[in-house]
């Protein structure tokens, strides 16, 4: 009888551990991260990171000092980027209004996972994922000087 109780407790604990989704499990499914900033008719910049590369480019007149990079990214930097992304919060994040080419700047985040691609425009400050996407934007922009 005592063996049955121990076996039941161990199997219940195993089920709980296996059903939990850790940050490492969710971030390992992220395949790429992109951030695009358009300036209306003034041009655009983009930064794309995958687990093994970092690429940035710019088009237009207002982007003369933006670095054009195509380099290999180290594992620590990739982990730093994906560790700040909570997929469950991305599911709840609402896009703002798309302004388009003539109406003004847009900030566009694209996060591709093994299961889904998220494309989020102009995240309102009150939206669920605003803070994590702002942090992601700053992290991506701060990586550029390191890989110049």
mmCIF file of the C-alpha atoms, coordinates in Angstrom:
data_MODEL
# 
_entry.id   MODEL 
# 
loop_
_atom_site.group_PDB 
_atom_site.id 
_atom_site.type_symbol 
_atom_site.label_atom_id 
_atom_site.label_alt_id 
_atom_site.label_comp_id 
_atom_site.label_asym_id 
_atom_site.label_entity_id 
_atom_site.label_seq_id 
_atom_site.pdbx_PDB_ins_code 
_atom_site.Cartn_x 
_atom_site.Cartn_y 
_atom_site.Cartn_z 
_atom_site.occupancy 
_atom_site.B_iso_or_equiv 
_atom_site.pdbx_formal_charge 
_atom_site.auth_seq_id 
_atom_site.auth_comp_id 
_atom_site.auth_asym_id 
_atom_site.auth_atom_id 
_atom_site.pdbx_PDB_model_num 
ATOM 1   C CA . UNK A 1 1   ? 0.000  0.000  0.000   1.00 0.00 ? 1   UNK A CA 1 
ATOM 2   C CA . UNK A 1 2   ? 2.841  2.369  0.856   1.00 0.00 ? 2   UNK A CA 1 
ATOM 3   C CA . UNK A 1 3   ? 4.478  1.616  -2.506  1.00 0.00 ? 3   UNK A CA 1 
ATOM 4   C CA . UNK A 1 4   ? 1.254  2.499  -4.324  1.00 0.00 ? 4   UNK A CA 1 
ATOM 5   C CA . UNK A 1 5   ? 1.044  5.857  -2.532  1.00 0.00 ? 5   UNK A CA 1 
ATOM 6   C CA . UNK A 1 6   ? 4.669  6.683  -3.364  1.00 0.00 ? 6   UNK A CA 1 
ATOM 7   C CA . UNK A 1 7   ? 4.126  5.623  -6.975  1.00 0.00 ? 7   UNK A CA 1 
ATOM 8   C CA . UNK A 1 8   ? 1.010  7.781  -7.220  1.00 0.00 ? 8   UNK A CA 1 
ATOM 9   C CA . UNK A 1 9   ? 2.784  10.837 -5.769  1.00 0.00 ? 9   UNK A CA 1 
ATOM 10  C CA . UNK A 1 10  ? 5.769  10.383 -8.100  1.00 0.00 ? 10  UNK A CA 1 
ATOM 11  C CA . UNK A 1 11  ? 3.574  9.989  -11.165 1.00 0.00 ? 11  UNK A CA 1 
ATOM 12  C CA . UNK A 1 12  ? 1.545  13.090 -10.214 1.00 0.00 ? 12  UNK A CA 1 
ATOM 13  C CA . UNK A 1 13  ? 4.748  15.105 -9.794  1.00 0.00 ? 13  UNK A CA 1 
ATOM 14  C CA . UNK A 1 14  ? 6.033  13.855 -13.151 1.00 0.00 ? 14  UNK A CA 1 
ATOM 15  C CA . UNK A 1 15  ? 2.807  14.917 -14.875 1.00 0.00 ? 15  UNK A CA 1 
ATOM 16  C CA . UNK A 1 16  ? 3.030  18.400 -13.353 1.00 0.00 ? 16  UNK A CA 1 
ATOM 17  C CA . UNK A 1 17  ? 6.653  18.820 -14.414 1.00 0.00 ? 17  UNK A CA 1 
ATOM 18  C CA . UNK A 1 18  ? 6.005  17.619 -17.954 1.00 0.00 ? 18  UNK A CA 1 
ATOM 19  C CA . UNK A 1 19  ? 2.954  19.811 -18.460 1.00 0.00 ? 19  UNK A CA 1 
ATOM 20  C CA . UNK A 1 20  ? 4.708  23.024 -17.376 1.00 0.00 ? 20  UNK A CA 1 
ATOM 21  C CA . UNK A 1 21  ? 6.073  25.190 -20.171 1.00 0.00 ? 21  UNK A CA 1 
ATOM 22  C CA . UNK A 1 22  ? 9.305  26.856 -19.223 1.00 0.00 ? 22  UNK A CA 1 
ATOM 23  C CA . UNK A 1 23  ? 10.759 29.988 -20.778 1.00 0.00 ? 23  UNK A CA 1 
ATOM 24  C CA . UNK A 1 24  ? 13.486 27.885 -22.357 1.00 0.00 ? 24  UNK A CA 1 
ATOM 25  C CA . UNK A 1 25  ? 10.897 25.732 -24.110 1.00 0.00 ? 25  UNK A CA 1 
ATOM 26  C CA . UNK A 1 26  ? 8.987  28.704 -25.525 1.00 0.00 ? 26  UNK A CA 1 
ATOM 27  C CA . UNK A 1 27  ? 12.030 30.713 -26.550 1.00 0.00 ? 27  UNK A CA 1 
ATOM 28  C CA . UNK A 1 28  ? 13.617 27.744 -28.290 1.00 0.00 ? 28  UNK A CA 1 
ATOM 29  C CA . UNK A 1 29  ? 10.731 27.780 -30.773 1.00 0.00 ? 29  UNK A CA 1 
ATOM 30  C CA . UNK A 1 30  ? 11.523 31.343 -31.924 1.00 0.00 ? 30  UNK A CA 1 
ATOM 31  C CA . UNK A 1 31  ? 13.119 31.194 -35.374 1.00 0.00 ? 31  UNK A CA 1 
ATOM 32  C CA . UNK A 1 32  ? 13.564 34.875 -36.228 1.00 0.00 ? 32  UNK A CA 1 
ATOM 33  C CA . UNK A 1 33  ? 12.924 38.372 -34.941 1.00 0.00 ? 33  UNK A CA 1 
ATOM 34  C CA . UNK A 1 34  ? 12.526 41.428 -37.176 1.00 0.00 ? 34  UNK A CA 1 
ATOM 35  C CA . UNK A 1 35  ? 12.005 45.079 -36.398 1.00 0.00 ? 35  UNK A CA 1 
ATOM 36  C CA . UNK A 1 36  ? 11.193 47.558 -39.163 1.00 0.00 ? 36  UNK A CA 1 
ATOM 37  C CA . UNK A 1 37  ? 10.829 51.297 -38.677 1.00 0.00 ? 37  UNK A CA 1 
ATOM 38  C CA . UNK A 1 38  ? 9.357  53.197 -41.607 1.00 0.00 ? 38  UNK A CA 1 
ATOM 39  C CA . UNK A 1 39  ? 9.540  56.971 -41.827 1.00 0.00 ? 39  UNK A CA 1 
ATOM 40  C CA . UNK A 1 40  ? 6.653  57.506 -44.222 1.00 0.00 ? 40  UNK A CA 1 
ATOM 41  C CA . UNK A 1 41  ? 8.233  58.853 -47.396 1.00 0.00 ? 41  UNK A CA 1 
ATOM 42  C CA . UNK A 1 42  ? 11.563 59.392 -45.610 1.00 0.00 ? 42  UNK A CA 1 
ATOM 43  C CA . UNK A 1 43  ? 12.765 55.795 -45.826 1.00 0.00 ? 43  UNK A CA 1 
ATOM 44  C CA . UNK A 1 44  ? 12.929 52.804 -43.532 1.00 0.00 ? 44  UNK A CA 1 
ATOM 45  C CA . UNK A 1 45  ? 15.314 50.758 -41.407 1.00 0.00 ? 45  UNK A CA 1 
ATOM 46  C CA . UNK A 1 46  ? 15.157 47.098 -40.568 1.00 0.00 ? 46  UNK A CA 1 
ATOM 47  C CA . UNK A 1 47  ? 16.933 44.707 -38.222 1.00 0.00 ? 47  UNK A CA 1 
ATOM 48  C CA . UNK A 1 48  ? 16.543 40.940 -38.446 1.00 0.00 ? 48  UNK A CA 1 
ATOM 49  C CA . UNK A 1 49  ? 18.030 38.401 -36.061 1.00 0.00 ? 49  UNK A CA 1 
ATOM 50  C CA . UNK A 1 50  ? 18.040 34.623 -36.246 1.00 0.00 ? 50  UNK A CA 1 
ATOM 51  C CA . UNK A 1 51  ? 19.842 32.206 -33.973 1.00 0.00 ? 51  UNK A CA 1 
ATOM 52  C CA . UNK A 1 52  ? 22.969 32.507 -36.126 1.00 0.00 ? 52  UNK A CA 1 
ATOM 53  C CA . UNK A 1 53  ? 22.821 35.862 -37.942 1.00 0.00 ? 53  UNK A CA 1 
ATOM 54  C CA . UNK A 1 54  ? 22.161 39.561 -37.491 1.00 0.00 ? 54  UNK A CA 1 
ATOM 55  C CA . UNK A 1 55  ? 21.268 41.721 -40.477 1.00 0.00 ? 55  UNK A CA 1 
ATOM 56  C CA . UNK A 1 56  ? 20.371 45.388 -40.747 1.00 0.00 ? 56  UNK A CA 1 
ATOM 57  C CA . UNK A 1 57  ? 19.757 47.723 -43.633 1.00 0.00 ? 57  UNK A CA 1 
ATOM 58  C CA . UNK A 1 58  ? 18.266 51.106 -44.449 1.00 0.00 ? 58  UNK A CA 1 
ATOM 59  C CA . UNK A 1 59  ? 16.575 52.791 -47.396 1.00 0.00 ? 59  UNK A CA 1 
ATOM 60  C CA . UNK A 1 60  ? 15.834 56.430 -47.992 1.00 0.00 ? 60  UNK A CA 1 
ATOM 61  C CA . UNK A 1 61  ? 17.278 59.806 -47.143 1.00 0.00 ? 61  UNK A CA 1 
ATOM 62  C CA . UNK A 1 62  ? 16.644 59.912 -43.403 1.00 0.00 ? 62  UNK A CA 1 
ATOM 63  C CA . UNK A 1 63  ? 18.745 56.821 -42.720 1.00 0.00 ? 63  UNK A CA 1 
ATOM 64  C CA . UNK A 1 64  ? 22.255 57.846 -43.753 1.00 0.00 ? 64  UNK A CA 1 
ATOM 65  C CA . UNK A 1 65  ? 23.866 56.944 -40.410 1.00 0.00 ? 65  UNK A CA 1 
ATOM 66  C CA . UNK A 1 66  ? 22.102 53.601 -39.908 1.00 0.00 ? 66  UNK A CA 1 
ATOM 67  C CA . UNK A 1 67  ? 24.625 50.734 -40.186 1.00 0.00 ? 67  UNK A CA 1 
ATOM 68  C CA . UNK A 1 68  ? 24.272 48.065 -42.875 1.00 0.00 ? 68  UNK A CA 1 
ATOM 69  C CA . UNK A 1 69  ? 25.310 44.787 -41.243 1.00 0.00 ? 69  UNK A CA 1 
ATOM 70  C CA . UNK A 1 70  ? 25.234 41.137 -42.194 1.00 0.00 ? 70  UNK A CA 1 
ATOM 71  C CA . UNK A 1 71  ? 27.138 39.207 -39.530 1.00 0.00 ? 71  UNK A CA 1 
ATOM 72  C CA . UNK A 1 72  ? 27.094 36.006 -37.539 1.00 0.00 ? 72  UNK A CA 1 
ATOM 73  C CA . UNK A 1 73  ? 25.508 36.509 -34.097 1.00 0.00 ? 73  UNK A CA 1 
ATOM 74  C CA . UNK A 1 74  ? 26.826 34.759 -31.012 1.00 0.00 ? 74  UNK A CA 1 
ATOM 75  C CA . UNK A 1 75  ? 24.636 32.459 -28.946 1.00 0.00 ? 75  UNK A CA 1 
ATOM 76  C CA . UNK A 1 76  ? 24.641 34.683 -25.859 1.00 0.00 ? 76  UNK A CA 1 
ATOM 77  C CA . UNK A 1 77  ? 23.236 37.639 -27.810 1.00 0.00 ? 77  UNK A CA 1 
ATOM 78  C CA . UNK A 1 78  ? 20.532 35.486 -29.411 1.00 0.00 ? 78  UNK A CA 1 
ATOM 79  C CA . UNK A 1 79  ? 19.538 34.094 -26.008 1.00 0.00 ? 79  UNK A CA 1 
ATOM 80  C CA . UNK A 1 80  ? 19.412 37.622 -24.601 1.00 0.00 ? 80  UNK A CA 1 
ATOM 81  C CA . UNK A 1 81  ? 16.988 38.631 -27.367 1.00 0.00 ? 81  UNK A CA 1 
ATOM 82  C CA . UNK A 1 82  ? 14.639 35.650 -27.116 1.00 0.00 ? 82  UNK A CA 1 
ATOM 83  C CA . UNK A 1 83  ? 14.662 35.424 -23.321 1.00 0.00 ? 83  UNK A CA 1 
ATOM 84  C CA . UNK A 1 84  ? 12.719 38.692 -23.125 1.00 0.00 ? 84  UNK A CA 1 
ATOM 85  C CA . UNK A 1 85  ? 9.914  37.412 -25.354 1.00 0.00 ? 85  UNK A CA 1 
ATOM 86  C CA . UNK A 1 86  ? 6.903  35.742 -23.788 1.00 0.00 ? 86  UNK A CA 1 
ATOM 87  C CA . UNK A 1 87  ? 4.863  34.026 -26.515 1.00 0.00 ? 87  UNK A CA 1 
ATOM 88  C CA . UNK A 1 88  ? 1.712  33.984 -24.361 1.00 0.00 ? 88  UNK A CA 1 
ATOM 89  C CA . UNK A 1 89  ? 1.887  37.787 -24.075 1.00 0.00 ? 89  UNK A CA 1 
ATOM 90  C CA . UNK A 1 90  ? 2.459  38.100 -27.843 1.00 0.00 ? 90  UNK A CA 1 
ATOM 91  C CA . UNK A 1 91  ? -0.805 36.234 -28.410 1.00 0.00 ? 91  UNK A CA 1 
ATOM 92  C CA . UNK A 1 92  ? -2.593 38.951 -26.401 1.00 0.00 ? 92  UNK A CA 1 
ATOM 93  C CA . UNK A 1 93  ? -0.763 41.891 -27.993 1.00 0.00 ? 93  UNK A CA 1 
ATOM 94  C CA . UNK A 1 94  ? -2.927 44.095 -30.196 1.00 0.00 ? 94  UNK A CA 1 
ATOM 95  C CA . UNK A 1 95  ? -1.602 45.993 -33.181 1.00 0.00 ? 95  UNK A CA 1 
ATOM 96  C CA . UNK A 1 96  ? -2.226 49.690 -33.477 1.00 0.00 ? 96  UNK A CA 1 
ATOM 97  C CA . UNK A 1 97  ? -3.315 51.547 -36.578 1.00 0.00 ? 97  UNK A CA 1 
ATOM 98  C CA . UNK A 1 98  ? -1.197 51.073 -39.713 1.00 0.00 ? 98  UNK A CA 1 
ATOM 99  C CA . UNK A 1 99  ? -0.137 54.455 -40.997 1.00 0.00 ? 99  UNK A CA 1 
ATOM 100 C CA . UNK A 1 100 ? 1.263  53.391 -44.330 1.00 0.00 ? 100 UNK A CA 1 
ATOM 101 C CA . UNK A 1 101 ? 3.693  54.981 -46.713 1.00 0.00 ? 101 UNK A CA 1 
ATOM 102 C CA . UNK A 1 102 ? 2.143  58.454 -46.813 1.00 0.00 ? 102 UNK A CA 1 
ATOM 103 C CA . UNK A 1 103 ? 0.603  58.861 -43.357 1.00 0.00 ? 103 UNK A CA 1 
ATOM 104 C CA . UNK A 1 104 ? 3.679  58.677 -41.147 1.00 0.00 ? 104 UNK A CA 1 
ATOM 105 C CA . UNK A 1 105 ? 6.014  56.303 -39.366 1.00 0.00 ? 105 UNK A CA 1 
ATOM 106 C CA . UNK A 1 106 ? 5.258  52.664 -38.567 1.00 0.00 ? 106 UNK A CA 1 
ATOM 107 C CA . UNK A 1 107 ? 7.020  50.325 -36.160 1.00 0.00 ? 107 UNK A CA 1 
ATOM 108 C CA . UNK A 1 108 ? 6.607  46.726 -37.278 1.00 0.00 ? 108 UNK A CA 1 
ATOM 109 C CA . UNK A 1 109 ? 7.661  43.670 -35.278 1.00 0.00 ? 109 UNK A CA 1 
ATOM 110 C CA . UNK A 1 110 ? 7.741  40.228 -36.900 1.00 0.00 ? 110 UNK A CA 1 
ATOM 111 C CA . UNK A 1 111 ? 8.454  37.237 -34.693 1.00 0.00 ? 111 UNK A CA 1 
ATOM 112 C CA . UNK A 1 112 ? 8.457  33.848 -36.367 1.00 0.00 ? 112 UNK A CA 1 
ATOM 113 C CA . UNK A 1 113 ? 8.118  30.714 -34.265 1.00 0.00 ? 113 UNK A CA 1 
ATOM 114 C CA . UNK A 1 114 ? 7.933  27.073 -35.279 1.00 0.00 ? 114 UNK A CA 1 
ATOM 115 C CA . UNK A 1 115 ? 4.124  27.289 -35.120 1.00 0.00 ? 115 UNK A CA 1 
ATOM 116 C CA . UNK A 1 116 ? 3.137  30.841 -36.012 1.00 0.00 ? 116 UNK A CA 1 
ATOM 117 C CA . UNK A 1 117 ? 4.308  34.186 -37.358 1.00 0.00 ? 117 UNK A CA 1 
ATOM 118 C CA . UNK A 1 118 ? 3.403  37.321 -35.421 1.00 0.00 ? 118 UNK A CA 1 
ATOM 119 C CA . UNK A 1 119 ? 3.267  40.640 -37.262 1.00 0.00 ? 119 UNK A CA 1 
ATOM 120 C CA . UNK A 1 120 ? 2.499  43.517 -34.933 1.00 0.00 ? 120 UNK A CA 1 
ATOM 121 C CA . UNK A 1 121 ? 2.174  47.162 -36.034 1.00 0.00 ? 121 UNK A CA 1 
ATOM 122 C CA . UNK A 1 122 ? 2.503  50.280 -33.864 1.00 0.00 ? 122 UNK A CA 1 
ATOM 123 C CA . UNK A 1 123 ? 1.811  48.667 -30.500 1.00 0.00 ? 123 UNK A CA 1 
ATOM 124 C CA . UNK A 1 124 ? -0.254 50.993 -28.271 1.00 0.00 ? 124 UNK A CA 1 
ATOM 125 C CA . UNK A 1 125 ? 1.308  51.740 -24.876 1.00 0.00 ? 125 UNK A CA 1 
ATOM 126 C CA . UNK A 1 126 ? -1.652 50.137 -23.089 1.00 0.00 ? 126 UNK A CA 1 
ATOM 127 C CA . UNK A 1 127 ? -1.352 46.888 -25.066 1.00 0.00 ? 127 UNK A CA 1 
ATOM 128 C CA . UNK A 1 128 ? -0.241 43.713 -23.269 1.00 0.00 ? 128 UNK A CA 1 
ATOM 129 C CA . UNK A 1 129 ? 3.061  43.316 -25.121 1.00 0.00 ? 129 UNK A CA 1 
ATOM 130 C CA . UNK A 1 130 ? 4.155  46.950 -25.315 1.00 0.00 ? 130 UNK A CA 1 
ATOM 131 C CA . UNK A 1 131 ? 6.892  46.734 -22.672 1.00 0.00 ? 131 UNK A CA 1 
ATOM 132 C CA . UNK A 1 132 ? 8.443  43.530 -23.986 1.00 0.00 ? 132 UNK A CA 1 
ATOM 133 C CA . UNK A 1 133 ? 8.449  44.796 -27.590 1.00 0.00 ? 133 UNK A CA 1 
ATOM 134 C CA . UNK A 1 134 ? 9.979  48.141 -26.576 1.00 0.00 ? 134 UNK A CA 1 
ATOM 135 C CA . UNK A 1 135 ? 12.693 46.235 -24.715 1.00 0.00 ? 135 UNK A CA 1 
ATOM 136 C CA . UNK A 1 136 ? 13.223 44.013 -27.764 1.00 0.00 ? 136 UNK A CA 1 
ATOM 137 C CA . UNK A 1 137 ? 13.561 47.112 -29.985 1.00 0.00 ? 137 UNK A CA 1 
ATOM 138 C CA . UNK A 1 138 ? 16.159 48.649 -27.665 1.00 0.00 ? 138 UNK A CA 1 
ATOM 139 C CA . UNK A 1 139 ? 18.063 45.342 -27.410 1.00 0.00 ? 139 UNK A CA 1 
ATOM 140 C CA . UNK A 1 140 ? 18.176 44.998 -31.210 1.00 0.00 ? 140 UNK A CA 1 
ATOM 141 C CA . UNK A 1 141 ? 19.296 48.594 -31.690 1.00 0.00 ? 141 UNK A CA 1 
ATOM 142 C CA . UNK A 1 142 ? 21.962 48.208 -28.973 1.00 0.00 ? 142 UNK A CA 1 
ATOM 143 C CA . UNK A 1 143 ? 23.396 45.116 -30.704 1.00 0.00 ? 143 UNK A CA 1 
ATOM 144 C CA . UNK A 1 144 ? 24.175 46.985 -33.927 1.00 0.00 ? 144 UNK A CA 1 
ATOM 145 C CA . UNK A 1 145 ? 27.277 48.887 -32.683 1.00 0.00 ? 145 UNK A CA 1 
ATOM 146 C CA . UNK A 1 146 ? 28.685 45.628 -31.297 1.00 0.00 ? 146 UNK A CA 1 
ATOM 147 C CA . UNK A 1 147 ? 28.553 43.960 -34.750 1.00 0.00 ? 147 UNK A CA 1 
ATOM 148 C CA . UNK A 1 148 ? 29.629 46.972 -36.863 1.00 0.00 ? 148 UNK A CA 1 
# 
